[in-house]
Amino acid sequence: MKKSEMIDKITNSSKEFDFIIIGGGATGIGIALEASAKGYSVVLLEKSDFTKSTSSKSTKLVHGGVRYLAQGDVGLVREAVVERGLLIQNAPHLVSNQSFIIPTHGLFDELKYTVGLTFYDLLAGKLSLGRSKRISKAKTLKRISTINPEKITAGVEYHDGQFDDTRLAINTLQSAVEFGAIVINYCSVNGLLKNNEGKVSGVQFLDEESGEQYEIKGSQVVNATGVFADDVLMMDSPNAKKTIAPSQGVHLVLGKKFLPDDDGIMIPKTDDGRVLFLVPWHGRVIIGTTDTPIKKESLEPIALEEEIEFILNTAEKYLIKAPKRSDVLSVFVGLRPLAAAKSEGKKTKEISRNHKIFESASGLLTMVGGKWTTYRKMGEDLVARTERKNGWTKLPSKTKHLKIHGYKENVDYNSPLFFYGSDETAILELAAKNENNRYISESLQVIEAQVLWAVEHEMCRTIEDFLARRTRCQLLDARESLRMAPKVAEIMARELGKDLNWQKNQIADYQSVTSNYILK
């Protein structure tokens, strides 16, 4: 994936593309894979970096959603647990089986969660990740050594998926490119082209790096911009109704000592009625999340003080050693592009996570809602809807059992490069040349070859792209990532042909953004 080559493919082509997808998060990426795998010509445009916003800030779970089951949304849960199973089959280097234990309080809790989670398993059928079962208090304390024994009577074990969201995004984009898709970051759509009948026929976009403006034609333009979907709808029609009710979810990242064992914890009912997860991830522990309605979307939302305190206070109730602010390695915030509720006063945790497709009078298709777990199915639904809408021959989906780029069996999770999958061998070969195996960070086990690889093969354009999304340093240890920034800037400048001024600006920009990931 090289940006210059992608731009050349657009400028050297006068054809009308089958799909122009606006937005490079989970939704747009899923659509790009589905459409390109079917043989359609595809262009995907992202105004910043791929998954810069919501799709890089998930709770790192590929799951059916236990609480959606409690809300009675069986259809959504069934769809999600099936997709969860397919993801583990198709991208085992990025998606793995994670056991969770629910701390229970009395016999009623034990029965309720055991029965409910058994039904959860049954919905997955052959794609179930493991049987749910009650485990004794003694076994629970042995498996989760940091849990407060006074808070539990027993535990209930169940299984879900754990994953790396931005790495899945990059690998899925690479798969789409292998099918012929054109995908470009830092290109913002600033206008929709329309024919004489008022139908959308293409887009205008600006290459944010070069300042060049482009126009391309497309049979189907898709708005897959998540929390920013209403901006594109307003571009299409100034009187468009609001479709998005965004909320934000905060996550804190702690050291492994707070959950040194292999199991995660799911606290089923917090003070605000939500669930709280403690998820083992890349040698750290993620605790989250909150659900706070917000009025204005942004690429870098900021955690509210009350959200941070809520997570720390809830963790304190269940863990022997309460995490303090000084223990937090990073705090990150994701926005949820929830479909706006028709009735006023509906809590965000009650708004359906089902994805929805809206068709504008202009023919623009907008997809809202959904979640990472069902991104493939979202793509399948959107492309099928396009085929019906445009009178195209309905082609069978090819993504259900498609191995994602990097697919590798028998993954060694102890390798610091495991998340590259089959690309790990090439990176190690690159590392052996010219001392590219030198550490940029020993604690995060990041080497210079990873920067070279990200620039050459993963369309990495800024040091934030590398530290936040091609690797996960910003989320795993924000302060350590700041220390790494100058060296990353130096290597990238050499590869991209940038000067010292570019390096200084990059470091300053990264420091500004990452300051919000550090608790003061």
N, C-alpha and C positions, 0 to 999 in steps of 0.2 A: 504494500500500500504506500504509494508515493504521491504526494499532493500534486506535484508538477505534472506527472504523467496523467493524473485524473483530469486536471484542468485542460491539458492538451486534447484529451479524448472528447471533451465538450466543444472546444473551440474548433477542432478539426472535423466536427460532425454537424451537418445541417438537418439531420433527421429528427423526426418527432419521436420522443421516447414514449414507451408504454406507461411508465410510472415516474412521476417526480414526487419524491417524499420529502416533506419539510420536517426536520427534526431527527436528531441522531441519538435518541435515548432508546430504552428497551422497546417501545412501541414501533418506532420507525425502523429499527434494526430488524425486528421480527418480520415486518412487512417486506423489507428489502431482501431478506433471505428467502421468504416464501415466493415472492415474485420472480426473483432471479433464478431460483431452482426450477421454476416452471418454464423458464426460457424467455421471460419477458425482459425487455430492456429497461433498466432502472437507473435513476439518478437519486442519490440521497444527499441532502444538504443540511449541514448543522452550523448554526451561527457562532458557536464557540467550539469547545472540544466535545467529542463524542461522550455522552453520559455525564457531561459537566454538572448538570443539575441533579434532579431527583434520582436518576438511575445509577448514580455512583454512591448514593447515601442510604441504601437500604439496610435492613437489619441483618442482611446476609443469610436469609433463610429462603429456601425453596420449599414451600409448604402449602398444604391445602387450606390452612387457616382454621385452627381449632375453634376460635371464637365465632367464626362464620357458621360453624356447625351449631353452636349454641344459639345463634340467631335464626336457625332454621333454613339457612341458604344451602341446602343439600346439593343443588345443581352446581353451584360455584365450587363447592368443596370437591365434588366428584371430578369435575373438569381439572381442578388444580392438582389433585393427588395423582391423577393419570399423567399429567404433564410433568410433574415432579419425577415420576418413575422414568419417563422417557428421557428427561434431562440427564439423569444419572447414567443412563445407558449411552447417551450420545456425547457427553462431555465429562467423563469420569475424572479427568485431570482438574476439573474446576468445581464439580458438584459431587458431594459425598454424603453418605448416610450418617446422620448425627443423632445419637440417643439423647433424650431429654428425660428428666425426672421432675414430676410435679410434687412438691411437698404437700401432704394432706393433713387435715385437722379433723380427725374423728371418722367414724365408720361411714357416715353419710357421704362425706367427701370421697372416701376411698371407693365406694360403690358407684357414685355418680361419674367420677372420672374414668374408672375402669370400664364401665359400660359404654360411656360416650366415646372413649378412644378405641374401644373394640369396634364400634360402628365406623369410626374414622378409618380404621384398617380395612374393614370390609369394603368400603367405597373404592379403595385402591385396587381391589381384586388381586390379580397376579403381579401387579406392580407395587404391592405393599413392601415397605422397607423393614418390617419386623413386627412381631406381635406385641401389643400393649398388655401390661400386666401389673398387678399390685406387687410391691416389694415391701418387706418388713422395715420397721424403723432401724433396726440394726444394720440391714443391708444398705438402706438409704444413707446412713451416716458413714458407712464404709466407702460407698461410691462417691459421695460428695462430702469430703472431709471438712469443708469450711461452712457447712450448713449449721444453723443454730438448733441444737437438739430439743430445746424447749418449745420450738415453734411447730414441731411436726409430731404426728402419730405414726406415720408410715410414708410411703411414696408410691407414685404410679409412673411406670416407665413407658415411654412411647418413642416413636422414631419419626424424624423429618429430615429434610435435606438442608445442607449448609453449602454456601457457594461464594465465589468471588465475582461480584456483579460486573465491574468494569473489564475484568479479564474475559468474562464470557462475552461481553459486548465486542471487544476487539477481535476475538476469535470468530465470532459470528459474522462480523463485517468482513473478515478475511475469507470466510466461506462464501459470502455473497459475491465478493470480488472474483473469486475463483470461478463463479458462474457468470461473470461478465458485468456485474454491477459496478457503477461509478459512485464512489462515496467520498465526500469531501468535507473536512472540518473548516472552521473559521470562514464560512461563507453564509452570509445572512440574506434571507429572502426579504426584499423590501418592496415588492410589488407583484400583483397577479396580472397576467396577460389574459385578455378576454377577446372572443371573436365577435362578429356582428350580432350574434344572437344573445350575447351576454354570458356565454358559457366560458368557464376558465379553460384556457388553452396553453398555459405555460406560466413561467415565473421570471421575474427579474431578480438577480442576486448580486451582491457585492462581495468580492474577495477581500476580507478584512485585512489581510496582510499586504497585498499588492495595491489595493485601492481600485482594482479593475472592476468594471461593471459588466455583467453578462445577461443575455436573454436566452432561454431555452424553451422549446415547445414540448408539450406532453399530453398524451391522450387522457391520463387521469392524474390529477394533482391531489395529493393526500396531505392533510394537516395532522401531523403526529407530534405536535410540540408540547404535549403534556400540560403542565400548569400554565403554559403560554398559549394554549389553543385559542383562547378568546381574542388574542392579538391578531392572529391570522384571520379569524372569522370577521373581525372588524375591518381588516384590509379588504376582505371580499365584499362586505356589506356593513356600512357604518351603523346600521340599525339592528345588527345581529344581537340575539338574546344571549345572555351569559350562560355558559354551559359548565363552567368549572367552579367548584367550591373547595379551594385549596386549604389544606391543613399541614402543619409541620410536625415532624417527629424527630426528637432529639435522642442521640446515642452518646454514651460515655465509653471510652476505651481504657481498660485497666490492665495491669500486669497479670501474668498467669497465676501469681500466688493467691489471688482471690478465688480462683477456680482451677486448682492444679490438676484436677482429675479429667477424665475424658468426656464425662457427661455434661450436658448443658442443663440449665434449670429453667422451668417455665412456672412463673407465679401467676395462677389463673385469675385472681381477682385482687386488684390493687384498690387503693382508696378512691380512685376515680372510675372504677369499674372496668378498667382495661386489663390486658395481660402484660406482664413484663418478662422479657427473656434475658438470660445470661448465656451468651453464645461463645464457645471456644472458637477462636479465629486467628490463624497465622501466629500462633504462640501468644496471643493476647485474649482478653475477654471483653466482649461488647455487651453493654447493658442498655436496654431500651425496650420500648420507646414511648414517647408521649404522643398526644394527638390534640394539637392546639389549632383552632381555626385562625386563619390570618386573612388580612384584607388585601395585601399586595404581594405579588409574586416577585422573587428575585433569584438570581443565579447563586448567590451566596447568602442564604438566610442565616440568622444569628439566633443561638439558643437564648431563651428567656431565663432569667434567674430562677423563677419559680419551677421551670421544667427541670433544671439541673438539681435543685433541692429535692424535688419530688423523687427523682431517680435515686439519689444518694440516700434519702430517708427510707425509701422502700427497700433498698439493698441492706440497709442497716438492720432492718427488722428480721431479715432472714439469714444473714451471714454472721459468723462468730466475730470476725474482724471487720468493722465497718469501714468502707472506703471513704477517704477524706478528699477534699478538693485537690490537695497536693499529690494524691495518688493517680489522678486522671492524666493519662498520657495524651489524650486528644478528645475533643468534643466535636461531633459533626451533626449537621441538621439536614434532613431531606424533606422535600415538599411532596405531598400526595395530590395527584391530579384527580380528585374525586369528582364524579359526575354530580352536578348541582342537584340538590333535593327539590322536588316540586313543592313539598310542604315546608313551611317555615318552622324553625326551632328544632329541626332534626339534628341530633348530635353527630359529629363527624364519624365517630366509631360505629354508628348505625347506618351510615350511608353505604350502599352496596359497592363492593369492589368489582362488580361485573363490568366488563368493558362494553362500551356502546359506540355505535357508528351513526353519525348524523350526515345527512345529505343536504347540502345547500341548494338553493334554486339555480345557482351557477354551475352545479355539478361537482363542486368541491366536496370531497369526503373527509370528515373529521372523526378521528377515533379518540375517545376519552375513557378514563377509568382504567381498570385492569391492573395487573401487577407483574413483576418479573417472572414469576412461576409460569404464567400463561402466555408469555410473550410470543411463543411459536404459534399457539392457537389463535392469538389475536391477529397475527399476520395471515394465517390461513383464512380466517373469517373476512378480513378486509379484502383480500385478493378475490375470494369467491364472490363477495358482494359487488366488486368492480366488474367481474365477468358477467354477472346477471344484469347489472345496470347498463353496461355498454354493449350487451348482446354478443359478447365474445364466447367462443367455445369453452365450456367448463373443462378445465384440465385437472387431472388428479393431483393432489398435494404430494410432494416428494420429501417433505421435511420431517415427517413423523419418526423415521428411523435414520435420519441423515446424521452421520458422524461430523461433529463440529471440528473445524480446523484445530489441530493440536491434540486430537483424540489419541489417547494412549491407555492401554490396559496395564493393570498391575502397577499403579502409580506409587512411587516411593515418596510418601508425604514428609519424610525426614530430609529430603533434598531441598535446599533453599530455592531451587529453581523449578520445583515440581509443577507449579501452575503454568509453565510454558508447554507442558505436555511433550509432544513429539518434537517441538522446536528446541527443547533443552539441549539436545546433542549438538545442534548447529551453534547455539550460544556458547557452549563449552569449547567448541572448535575456534570460535571467534576469540574467546577469552585466552586461548593458548598462544595467540598471535600478539606480538608487540606489547606484552605484559598487560593485556586488557583484563587480566584476572585480579588486578589490584582492587582492594575494598574501597568503596566510597563510604560505606558504613559497615563496621564489623557487627554491631549490635543488631542491625536489620539485615545483615548478610546480603548487601547489594554490591555488585562489582561493576567495573567500568564497561564491560562488554554489554551489559544490559542497556546502557544508554545508547550505545552504538546500534544495537538491535532495534530499539524503540524508534530511533530516527530513521533507520533504513527500511524497516518492515512494518511499522505500526503507526505511521503518520503522526509521530510525536513532534510538536511544533514549539512547545514552550517547556520551561523547566517545571512548571506546574503540571503540565500533561504527564511528565515522567514521574514526578514525586507523588502526585495525587492519584493518578489513574493507570499508567503503564506499570508502575509498582504502587504499593499502597502505603508508602512511608508517611505521608501526611496524616493518615488516619491511625497508623500504628504507633507513631511517636512524633508528634508535631514539632517538638523542640529539636529532636535529632534531624528531622527533615530540613529544618532551617540551617543547621550546621552543614548539611550535605549540599545545599543550594549552589554555593560558588563553584564547587568542583563539577557539578552537573552542567552548570552554565558554560564553563570552560570547554568541556567535551562537546556539548551541543553546538557551541559557536564554531568550533573547528569543523564539525561535520556539515553544518548548514551554511558555512561561509559568512558568519556574522562577526561584527567587530566588538571591541571592548565596551563601547557604549551600549550595545544590545545586551551584553552580559550584565552590566550595571542595572539597566532598566528591568531586566528579567528578575534579578535578585530582589530589587525593591518591590516589584509587583508581587512576588511570591511572599515576601515578608509581610506585606500589607494584608493579603488574603489569609495567610496562615496564622496571623495574630488572633483571628477569631476562633481558631481551633484549640487555643491554649487557655485554660482557666487561670485567671489572675488570682 
